[in-house]
Amino acid sequence: MFPKLAFRRFRRAIPLALSLPLIGLASQVMAQANQGIDFSKANTLGNSWTTWIMGNPVTWFFSTAFVIVGIMAALNRAPWAWLLYVVIGAVIAMPASTLVTNLNSFL
């Protein structure tokens, strides 16, 4: 039969020899798949979801958080810095113009 050293090398080469045709097949499949993918529906869905979440839900969340943390800070149950953090979070989450427009629509 095989000497031990030759058999070890042969045993190590089996996965490599079996994987080379699979790599070639996978690259051909990926090349065909990349040519025909249309992401326009996913982009439209993502943009509409982002527009919706930046509207009323975010405005209600930050308005409620501002009121609750403000009351907690006034009663010395939370540091005043938390109120600043809520305001900074609102400015980061949505532009100031959107925030003002959404808050004016509630009045």
VEXDREN-143550 format. One line per field, with one value per residue (C-alpha): residue number from 1; x, y, z; residue in three letters. Coordinates in steps of 0.1 Angstrom, whole numbers, plus 5000, padded with zeros to 4 digits. Layout:
<recs>
num NUM:... $
east X:... $
north Y:... $
up Z:... $
residu ALA:... $
</recs>
This chain:
<recs>
num 1:2:3:4:5:6:7:8:9:10:11:12:13:14:15:16:17:18:19:20:21:22:23:24:25:26:27:28:29:30:31:32:33:34:35:36:37:38:39:40:41:42:43:44:45:46:47:48:49:50:51:52:53:54:55:56:57:58:59:60:61:62:63:64:65:66:67:68:69:70:71:72:73:74:75:76:77:78:79:80:81:82:83:84:85:86:87:88:89:90:91:92:93:94:95:96:97:98:99:100:101:102:103:104:105:106:107 $
east 5000:5010:5038:5025:5040:5026:4992:4991:4999:4973:4947:4954:4951:4917:4897:4917:4912:4874:4870:4887:4858:4833:4851:4850:4813:4805:4823:4804:4771:4780:4790:4756:4737:4754:4744:4706:4700:4676:4677:4652:4623:4645:4658:4622:4611:4641:4636:4599:4605:4631:4608:4580:4602:4617:4582:4558:4573:4606:4590:4566:4595:4618:4589:4579:4615:4621:4590:4597:4634:4627:4603:4627:4655:4632:4625:4662:4656:4680:4709:4703:4728:4703:4680:4709:4715:4679:4682:4715:4699:4670:4693:4714:4683:4667:4676:4665:4642:4624:4620:4606:4582:4569:4565:4546:4522:4511:4501 $
north 5000:5036:5046:5066:5099:5096:5086:5117:5140:5123:5126:5163:5169:5153:5183:5206:5185:5183:5220:5233:5223:5237:5271:5273:5264:5289:5317:5311:5311:5343:5360:5351:5362:5396:5405:5403:5416:5445:5463:5490:5475:5471:5506:5519:5499:5511:5547:5547:5530:5555:5584:5569:5562:5597:5612:5608:5578:5595:5629:5612:5593:5623:5645:5619:5613:5651:5655:5624:5631:5668:5659:5634:5660:5686:5662:5653:5617:5621:5642:5673:5660:5633:5660:5673:5638:5635:5668:5658:5624:5642:5664:5634:5613:5639:5673:5704:5715:5682:5684:5719:5710:5679:5697:5725:5700:5688:5723 $
up 5000:5006:5029:5059:5048:5012:5026:5049:5020:4998:5026:5030:4992:4989:5002:4981:4950:4957:4964:4932:4909:4934:4935:4897:4896:4924:4906:4874:4893:4911:4878:4863:4894:4896:4861:4866:4902:4904:4938:4929:4949:4980:4976:4973:5004:5024:5015:5023:5056:5066:5056:5077:5108:5107:5107:5136:5155:5161:5169:5195:5210:5215:5227:5253:5263:5267:5289:5311:5315:5322:5350:5364:5364:5380:5408:5412:5401:5371:5363:5341:5316:5306:5293:5272:5259:5248:5229:5213:5203:5186:5167:5155:5147:5125:5111:5130:5101:5102:5139:5138:5109:5127:5160:5143:5127:5161:5173 $
residu MET:PHE:PRO:LYS:LEU:ALA:PHE:ARG:ARG:PHE:ARG:ARG:ALA:ILE:PRO:LEU:ALA:LEU:SER:LEU:PRO:LEU:ILE:GLY:LEU:ALA:SER:GLN:VAL:MET:ALA:GLN:ALA:ASN:GLN:GLY:ILE:ASP:PHE:SER:LYS:ALA:ASN:THR:LEU:GLY:ASN:SER:TRP:THR:THR:TRP:ILE:MET:GLY:ASN:PRO:VAL:THR:TRP:PHE:PHE:SER:THR:ALA:PHE:VAL:ILE:VAL:GLY:ILE:MET:ALA:ALA:LEU:ASN:ARG:ALA:PRO:TRP:ALA:TRP:LEU:LEU:TYR:VAL:VAL:ILE:GLY:ALA:VAL:ILE:ALA:MET:PRO:ALA:SER:THR:LEU:VAL:THR:ASN:LEU:ASN:SER:PHE:LEU $
</recs>
